[in-house]
């Protein structure tokens, strides 16, 4: 999977397409601060200088000291020049590419005058492409990888002697040097590829969590708007009642043949209509305050399932109580926006792929509350079952087109990329639920959420 993705991005790069960073990560962004690059370069300068001085004066090995210090000073001067400007700004992709490529070339030159592939510090050539892979667009990251690989290959064919004891020479066999070169090249490719993949997953997860937060904020705003509407309905009730009383008195004082009679009659009917609208607005569950937001579990599930009732698919809701003596489970929960959105998403997904029925079962005991949503559809496809709950799973199964018969993910929004499923699962887990899913032995899919009772029931003795 990773190899195929990487090859696709390399092909896009060679064809001239600009691929954002990290691989598949959306629009191009500037991830690196100039201050970060400067700090990393200062650390490299300190490490290189300390090692050169240790070899020259600690071990007394013959060393081209001034050549080494001149190469190190090149990095130091670059840092000094960059520090005079916008240290806290973010660098563009091409600028970071040039800086990291410079670091790779500088390290290659330093290794070249200190033994080349005979020098064990050749492994440090892995550092610049790893930083680039984790933070730069794919096109720019590949450039830094290519520069680092070119530096390693150059060291295999050109380098000065390794600093060693006077009168002795240390030279590795040519075959070993070629093997070491191959190891460095593989290390650069593997480490950069791993950093790409890790950055990709981090970006996708960040985008998915941002979408989750947006959904929750939307539900919260809707709840707040409902409360505002209820308050407005209450405040408008008194003046509207006065208008209606005056309109009725006007109507009673007019004869039917009076030209104003129809206007008065219209005023009465429209004022009554306004009262009905305000009454309905006040009666909606989402417009009530915290006291009225406390609803029985079965009522809450019915509210979540109501928009998806249809003649094609029957929705059955069962609440089973074990050892607590209440047919409805004795559960009173808050109408939390995250629960409403998550349950609605799972119910909609089940209805979309059910053949004839969807069953919502709640099991209540003294210790826990379990909610299961199941359907009699084709179920989840086995090849994606282990990855359910991850964002951006683009495996949609469309039975109508005859491609595959299986469960689609996140169909409520984001067009089957798995975000809908991920958001619903994340919202429930943030309230303490343990969410599992799979296929039933008799056919169909299920999603199960398990809470400790005191996490969901406001009447629980432990609350």
Protein Blocks (a to p, Z undefined) as FASTA:
>chain_A
ZZmmmmmmmmmmmnopacdddehiapaddfbdfklmmmmmmmmmmmmmmmmmmmmmmnop
acdfklmmmmmmmmmmmmmmmmmmmmkbccdfklmmmmmmmmmmmmmmmmmmnopjmlmk
lmmmmmmmmmmmmmpcfklmmmmmmmmmmmmmmmmmgccdddddehiacdddfklmmmmm
mmmmmmmmmmmmmmmmmmmmmmmmmmmmmmmmmmmmmmmmmmmmmmmmmmmmmmmmmmmm
mmmmmmmmmmmmpcfklmklmmmmmmmmmmmmmmmmmmmmmmpmklpcfklmpccfklmm
mmmmmmmgcfkbccddddddehkopanlopacdddfklmmmmmmmmmmmmmmpmkbccdd
ddddfkbccdddddfbebjafklmmmgoiahiabdcdfknomagcddehklggnhnommm
mmmmmmmmmnopacdddddfkgpadddddddfklmmmkbfkZZ
